[in-house]
Amino acid sequence: MKLIQVSDIHFGGENKEAVEAATAWIIAAAPDLVIAAGDLTLDGKIPEFDAAATWLQRLPDPQIVVPGNHDTPFVGPRELWARFARGWGRFKDRFGDEDGAAWRTPGLTVASLNSARVAQIRWNWSKGAVSHGQVRRVVRELEAAPAGDLKVVVCHHPLMEILGGPMTAKVRGGVDAANRFVQAGADVILSGHIHLPFVTAIPFGDGKTQAVGSGTLSHRERGAAPGFNVIEIEPGCVRVAAMAYERGRFDVWRTWAFDRRG
């Protein structure tokens, strides 16, 4: 089974050449599922959302799409008004509910949550948060998965800080959420936000739950060329390839492999 993980495309500031090359690559790869892990837009503007929706319509189905901290209006007085009046409205109009999308096929269960917030009681609203209700819902979905399924959680912010990462997520409730998801048998937690691909073990339980982040397809690079992840699920292991756009094409930038439980 093959998954494609994209995030932080930031339409309005996207790398147009990289996006077009990624489109062709992903269509040719014929993945079983495309996962967009947030920050589809740069400033949450209507034309940016329209561009994101048009792009995702070009990619294969099925898809799971979650929002990021950039996917709500926030630049200028009118946009701030739209943020508070209907914070996730533009996202919902094009991609459905912003929180709670789930998908299952034999051998794979995917649950998602919205780790971004319209407003918070702290200065930097770009940082993440996970509520107790979100944790309970995702845990129920993971625990209901058939035995042998690879259990995947999708959100925008890494739930725990990534050692050596170029920026922080500072997710309120993130460490507790990661711990609870591990207890519920999550195998992989997919995210974006830091614009740099990574794979690292969550340090709870048996240590087999892996956090996997994808890079950006925008000009907002932070230590890696524009890219996305290819995730291949095999009976005994999971392989992740971070693809990078360089010299006019996508090539493998880095790979990881980790054993599955059982």
C-alpha positions in Angstrom: 0.0 0.0 0.0 1.3 3.5 -0.9 0.5 6.8 0.8 1.5 10.3 -0.3 1.9 12.9 2.4 2.0 16.5 1.5 1.8 19.6 3.7 2.5 23.3 3.8 1.8 24.0 0.1 0.9 27.5 1.1 -0.9 28.5 -2.0 -0.3 32.2 -2.4 3.4 31.5 -1.8 3.7 28.1 -3.4 6.7 27.0 -5.5 4.8 26.8 -8.8 7.3 24.6 -10.6 7.6 22.2 -7.6 3.8 22.0 -7.3 3.4 21.1 -11.0 6.1 18.5 -10.9 4.6 17.0 -7.7 1.2 16.8 -9.4 2.6 14.8 -12.3 4.7 12.6 -9.9 1.8 11.8 -7.6 -0.7 11.1 -10.4 1.8 8.7 -12.0 2.5 7.0 -8.6 -1.3 6.1 -8.3 -1.3 6.1 -4.4 -3.9 4.3 -2.3 -4.4 7.5 -0.3 -3.3 11.2 -0.5 -2.9 12.9 2.9 -2.7 16.7 3.0 -1.5 17.7 6.5 -2.4 21.3 6.7 -1.3 24.8 5.7 -2.8 24.6 2.2 -2.8 28.4 2.0 -0.5 31.2 2.9 -2.9 33.8 4.4 -6.3 31.9 4.4 -7.6 34.1 1.5 -10.4 32.9 -0.8 -8.3 32.8 -4.0 -5.7 30.7 -2.1 -8.3 28.3 -0.9 -9.7 28.1 -4.5 -6.2 27.3 -5.8 -5.7 24.6 -3.2 -9.1 23.0 -4.0 -8.3 23.0 -7.7 -5.0 21.4 -7.1 -6.3 18.7 -4.8 -9.0 17.9 -7.4 -6.2 17.1 -9.8 -4.7 14.5 -7.4 -6.0 10.9 -7.0 -8.7 10.0 -4.6 -9.3 9.1 -1.8 -7.9 12.0 0.2 -7.7 13.1 3.8 -7.3 16.9 4.2 -6.7 18.6 7.5 -6.2 22.3 8.1 -3.1 24.1 9.5 -2.6 27.4 11.4 -2.4 29.3 8.1 -5.8 28.0 6.9 -8.0 30.6 8.6 -8.1 34.3 7.6 -5.8 36.6 9.6 -4.2 39.4 7.4 -6.0 42.7 7.7 -9.1 43.9 9.6 -11.7 42.3 7.3 -9.9 39.0 7.3 -9.6 39.0 11.1 -13.4 39.6 11.2 -13.9 36.6 8.9 -11.5 34.6 11.2 -13.7 35.2 14.3 -17.1 35.1 12.5 -16.4 31.9 10.5 -12.9 30.7 11.2 -12.9 27.4 9.4 -15.7 28.3 6.9 -13.5 28.6 3.9 -11.9 25.3 4.6 -15.2 23.5 5.3 -16.8 24.9 2.1 -14.1 23.2 0.0 -12.8 20.2 2.0 -15.5 19.3 4.5 -15.3 19.3 8.3 -12.1 20.6 9.7 -11.9 18.1 12.5 -12.5 14.4 12.6 -12.0 13.0 9.1 -11.4 9.2 9.2 -10.7 6.6 6.5 -10.4 2.8 6.5 -9.5 0.2 4.0 -8.4 -3.4 4.7 -5.1 -3.2 6.5 -5.2 0.5 7.2 -7.1 2.8 9.6 -6.6 6.6 9.5 -7.9 9.1 12.0 -7.3 12.9 11.9 -7.7 15.9 14.1 -7.4 19.7 13.7 -4.4 20.9 15.9 -4.8 24.5 14.7 -6.9 27.1 16.5 -8.7 30.3 15.5 -7.6 31.9 18.7 -5.8 31.0 21.9 -5.1 32.5 25.3 -1.5 33.1 24.3 0.2 35.6 21.9 1.3 33.2 19.2 -1.9 31.6 17.7 0.2 29.7 15.2 1.1 27.1 17.8 -0.9 23.9 18.2 -3.4 22.6 20.7 -5.2 19.3 21.2 -8.4 19.0 23.3 -9.4 16.1 25.6 -12.4 15.5 23.3 -10.2 15.2 20.3 -8.0 12.7 22.1 -10.9 10.6 23.2 -12.4 10.5 19.7 -9.1 9.5 18.0 -8.4 6.9 20.7 -11.9 5.4 20.0 -11.2 5.2 16.3 -7.8 3.6 16.9 -9.1 1.0 19.4 -11.9 0.1 17.0 -9.5 -0.7 14.2 -9.3 -4.4 13.2 -6.3 -6.4 14.4 -3.4 -6.1 12.0 -4.3 -2.7 10.6 -1.6 -0.1 10.4 -3.1 2.7 12.6 -2.3 6.3 11.4 -3.1 9.6 13.0 -3.0 12.8 10.9 -2.7 16.4 12.3 -0.8 19.6 11.2 1.5 20.2 14.2 4.0 17.7 15.5 2.6 16.7 18.8 6.0 16.7 20.4 9.0 19.0 19.7 11.4 17.6 17.0 15.0 17.6 18.2 16.9 19.9 15.9 13.8 21.1 14.1 13.9 24.6 12.5 10.9 25.8 14.5 8.6 24.8 17.4 5.0 23.7 17.5 4.5 24.0 21.3 1.3 22.0 21.1 -0.9 22.4 24.2 -1.9 18.9 25.2 0.4 17.4 22.6 2.5 15.2 24.9 -0.5 13.8 26.6 -2.2 13.2 23.2 0.9 11.4 21.8 1.0 9.2 25.0 -2.6 8.3 24.7 -2.3 7.5 21.0 0.6 5.2 21.7 -1.4 3.4 24.3 -4.2 3.0 21.7 -1.8 1.4 19.3 -1.1 4.2 16.9 1.7 3.1 14.5 2.4 6.4 12.8 1.5 10.1 13.5 1.7 12.3 10.4 2.2 16.0 10.5 3.7 19.0 8.8 4.2 22.6 10.0 8.0 22.7 10.4 8.7 22.5 6.6 11.3 19.8 7.1 10.8 16.1 6.6 11.6 13.9 9.6 10.9 10.4 11.1 11.4 9.9 14.8 10.2 7.5 17.4 7.7 8.7 20.1 9.4 7.9 23.4 6.4 6.2 25.1 5.2 2.6 25.3 7.2 0.2 23.2 8.9 2.9 21.2 7.5 1.7 17.9 5.1 4.6 17.3 6.8 6.9 14.7 6.2 10.6 14.2 6.6 11.4 10.4 6.7 14.9 9.1 6.6 16.1 5.5 8.3 19.2 4.0 6.8 22.1 2.1 5.9 22.8 -1.5 6.3 26.5 -1.0 9.1 29.0 -1.1 9.2 29.0 2.7 12.0 26.4 2.8 13.7 25.6 6.1 16.7 23.5 5.4 15.3 21.2 2.6 14.2 21.6 -0.9 10.5 21.6 -1.7 9.1 18.1 -1.3 6.6 15.6 0.0 6.7 12.1 1.5 6.0 8.7 -0.1 5.0 6.1 2.5 5.0 2.4 1.6 3.3 0.0 3.9 4.7 -3.6 3.8 3.7 -6.6 5.9 6.7 -6.2 8.3 7.8 -2.6 8.0 7.0 0.9 6.8 9.3 2.8 4.5 9.3 6.6 4.1 11.0 8.4 1.3 11.3 12.2 1.4 11.2 13.5 -2.1 13.0 16.8 -3.0 12.6 19.0 -6.0 16.0 19.9 -7.3 17.3 20.6 -10.8 13.8 20.5 -12.3 12.7 17.1 -11.0 11.9 15.1 -7.9 14.4 12.7 -6.5 14.7 10.9 -3.2 16.4 13.1 -0.6 16.3 10.8 2.4 14.8 7.5 3.4 13.8 5.8 6.6 12.4 2.3 7.4 10.9 1.0 10.7 9.4 -2.3 11.8 5.7 -2.7 12.4 4.3 -4.0 15.7 3.8 -7.8 15.8 
